[in-house]
């Protein structure tokens, strides 16, 4: 396993419980995030939807509450333990988006909810290629990420625990280009909190 993957897994294993506690109501408390997920859910023709990089499963559960057949995959075994504990009626598995162990055309939607932010630029085309491979033609993809042109090393977070993960901020136009090159049609782009120092973006795409 690559060093950055090992560091990411170890970091999120360390903070899993505190991360879950802090973000449990993040979607419920944000009308724009709820709206984006509702639009995504409406685009899903048939399940299942893969929430890739699902963390503690709170967004997976939100999709399920919208009537979507959803399951989660995360690199961190501790995150998956928390997800299974907090959402026992849903399916979660340990896995890496860089080696996505799903059959071609096996999912009806892909969610990457701020889960691409730790990937180095040179890994993005590989991962988006996996997303396109497992997604049925016409199936939707929703990606959320931080907007900017910088990267930083996060050494502490979520309860003050030590972490060692790089956080990459990206421009929506660059992400859209990567998606098109991977076989997606980009349908919508939403900029959130544009007046903050680090805005956020959501890109809606479908498998071409």
C-alpha positions in Angstrom: 0.0 0.0 0.0 1.3 3.5 -0.9 2.6 5.6 2.0 -0.2 8.2 1.6 -2.8 5.5 1.7 -1.3 4.0 4.8 -1.2 7.4 6.5 -4.8 8.2 5.5 -6.1 4.8 6.8 -4.1 5.2 10.1 -5.2 8.8 10.6 -8.9 8.0 10.1 -8.7 4.9 12.3 -7.4 7.2 15.0 -10.1 9.8 14.8 -13.1 7.6 13.8 -15.3 8.0 16.9 -14.7 11.8 17.2 -15.2 12.3 13.5 -18.5 10.5 13.7 -19.6 12.6 16.7 -18.7 15.9 15.1 -20.1 15.2 11.6 -23.2 13.2 12.5 -25.6 16.1 11.9 -23.5 17.9 9.2 -25.9 17.1 6.4 -29.1 17.5 8.4 -28.0 20.9 9.4 -27.2 22.3 6.0 -30.0 23.0 3.5 -27.7 23.1 0.5 -26.1 19.7 1.2 -29.5 18.2 1.8 -30.7 19.7 -1.4 -27.7 18.4 -3.4 -28.2 14.9 -2.0 -32.0 15.0 -2.8 -31.2 16.0 -6.4 -28.6 13.2 -6.7 -31.1 10.7 -5.2 -33.7 11.8 -7.8 -31.3 11.0 -10.6 -30.7 7.4 -9.5 -32.8 5.2 -11.8 -32.0 2.0 -9.9 -29.6 1.0 -7.1 -27.4 0.3 -5.6 -25.5 3.5 -5.0 -21.9 3.2 -3.8 -20.9 5.9 -1.2 -17.1 5.6 -1.7 -15.1 7.0 1.2 -18.2 6.8 3.3 -16.5 7.4 6.7 -18.9 6.7 9.5 -21.8 6.2 7.2 -23.9 9.2 8.0 -24.3 10.3 4.3 -25.0 6.7 3.3 -27.8 6.6 5.9 -29.1 9.9 4.6 -29.4 8.5 1.1 -31.2 5.4 2.5 -33.6 7.8 4.2 -34.4 9.3 0.8 -35.3 5.8 -0.5 -32.0 5.0 -2.2 -30.5 1.6 -1.9 -27.1 2.6 -0.7 -23.9 1.0 0.7 -20.6 2.4 1.9 -16.9 1.6 1.3 -14.1 3.2 3.3 -10.3 2.7 3.6 -10.5 2.9 7.4 -11.5 -0.3 9.2 -12.3 1.8 12.3 -14.7 4.0 10.3 -16.4 0.9 8.9 -16.9 -0.4 12.5 -18.5 2.9 13.5 -20.7 2.9 10.4 -21.9 -0.6 11.1 -22.5 0.2 14.8 -24.5 3.4 14.0 -26.3 2.1 11.0 -26.8 -1.6 11.5 -29.4 -1.9 8.7 -27.0 -0.8 6.0 -24.1 -2.5 4.2 -20.5 -1.3 4.7 -17.2 -2.7 3.6 -13.5 -1.9 3.9 -11.9 -1.1 0.6 -9.8 1.4 -1.4 -11.1 3.6 -4.2 -7.7 3.0 -5.9 -8.4 -0.7 -6.2 -12.2 -0.6 -6.3 -13.4 -4.2 -5.8 -16.8 -3.9 -7.6 -17.9 -5.5 -10.8 -18.3 -3.5 -14.0 -21.7 -1.8 -14.3 -22.7 -3.1 -10.9 -23.9 0.2 -9.4 -26.5 2.7 -10.3 -24.8 5.7 -8.7 -21.5 6.8 -7.2 -21.1 9.3 -4.4 -17.7 10.8 -3.6 -18.6 13.1 -0.7 -15.3 15.0 0.1 -13.6 11.6 -0.2 -11.2 12.6 -3.1 -9.5 15.3 -1.1 -6.6 13.2 0.1 -5.8 11.7 -3.4 -2.7 13.1 -5.1 -3.4 14.6 -8.5 -1.8 11.7 -10.3 -4.2 9.2 -8.7 -7.4 11.1 -9.7 -7.7 9.7 -13.3 -7.2 6.1 -12.0 -9.9 6.5 -9.4 -12.4 8.2 -11.7 -11.7 5.5 -14.2 -12.8 2.9 -11.5 -15.9 5.0 -10.8 -16.8 4.9 -14.5 -16.1 1.2 -14.8 -18.5 0.2 -12.0 -21.2 2.7 -12.9 -23.9 1.8 -15.4 -24.3 4.0 -18.4 -26.4 7.0 -17.5 -25.8 6.6 -13.8 -25.1 9.7 -11.8 -22.0 10.7 -9.9 -21.9 13.4 -7.3 -18.5 14.7 -6.1 -17.9 17.2 -3.3 -14.5 18.8 -2.6 -12.7 21.9 -1.3 -12.0 24.7 -3.8 -8.6 26.2 -4.3 -5.1 25.7 -5.6 -3.3 24.6 -2.5 -2.5 21.5 -0.5 -1.7 21.2 3.2 -0.6 18.6 5.6 -3.2 18.0 8.4 -1.5 16.9 11.5 -4.3 17.1 14.1 -8.0 16.9 14.0 -11.4 15.7 15.3 -10.8 15.7 19.0 -7.2 16.8 18.9 -5.9 13.4 17.7 -2.8 13.2 15.6 -3.3 12.8 11.9 -1.0 12.7 8.9 -3.0 13.4 5.7 -2.6 15.8 2.9 -5.7 17.8 2.0 -5.8 18.9 -1.6 -7.9 21.9 -2.7 -8.9 21.8 -6.4 -10.6 24.0 -9.0 -14.0 22.9 -10.3 -12.8 23.3 -13.9 -9.9 20.9 -13.3 -12.2 18.3 -11.6 -14.7 18.6 -14.5 -11.9 18.0 -17.0 -10.8 14.9 -15.1 -14.4 13.6 -15.1 -14.8 14.2 -18.8 -11.6 12.4 -19.6 -12.8 9.4 -17.5 -16.0 9.1 -19.5 -18.5 11.3 -17.7 -20.7 14.1 -18.9 -20.7 17.0 -16.4 -24.2 18.3 -15.9 -24.0 20.8 -13.1 -21.6 22.6 -10.9 -22.5 24.2 -7.5 -20.2 26.6 -5.5 -20.9 26.6 -1.8 -19.8 29.3 0.7 -18.0 31.4 -2.0 -17.1 34.2 0.5 -15.2 31.8 2.8 -11.4 31.3 2.6 -11.9 27.8 1.4 -15.2 27.4 -0.7 -16.6 24.1 -1.5 -17.9 22.7 -4.7 -20.3 19.9 -5.9 -20.1 18.5 -9.4 -23.0 16.4 -10.8 -22.0 14.1 -13.7 -23.4 11.0 -15.5 -21.7 8.1 -17.0 -21.6 8.7 -20.8 
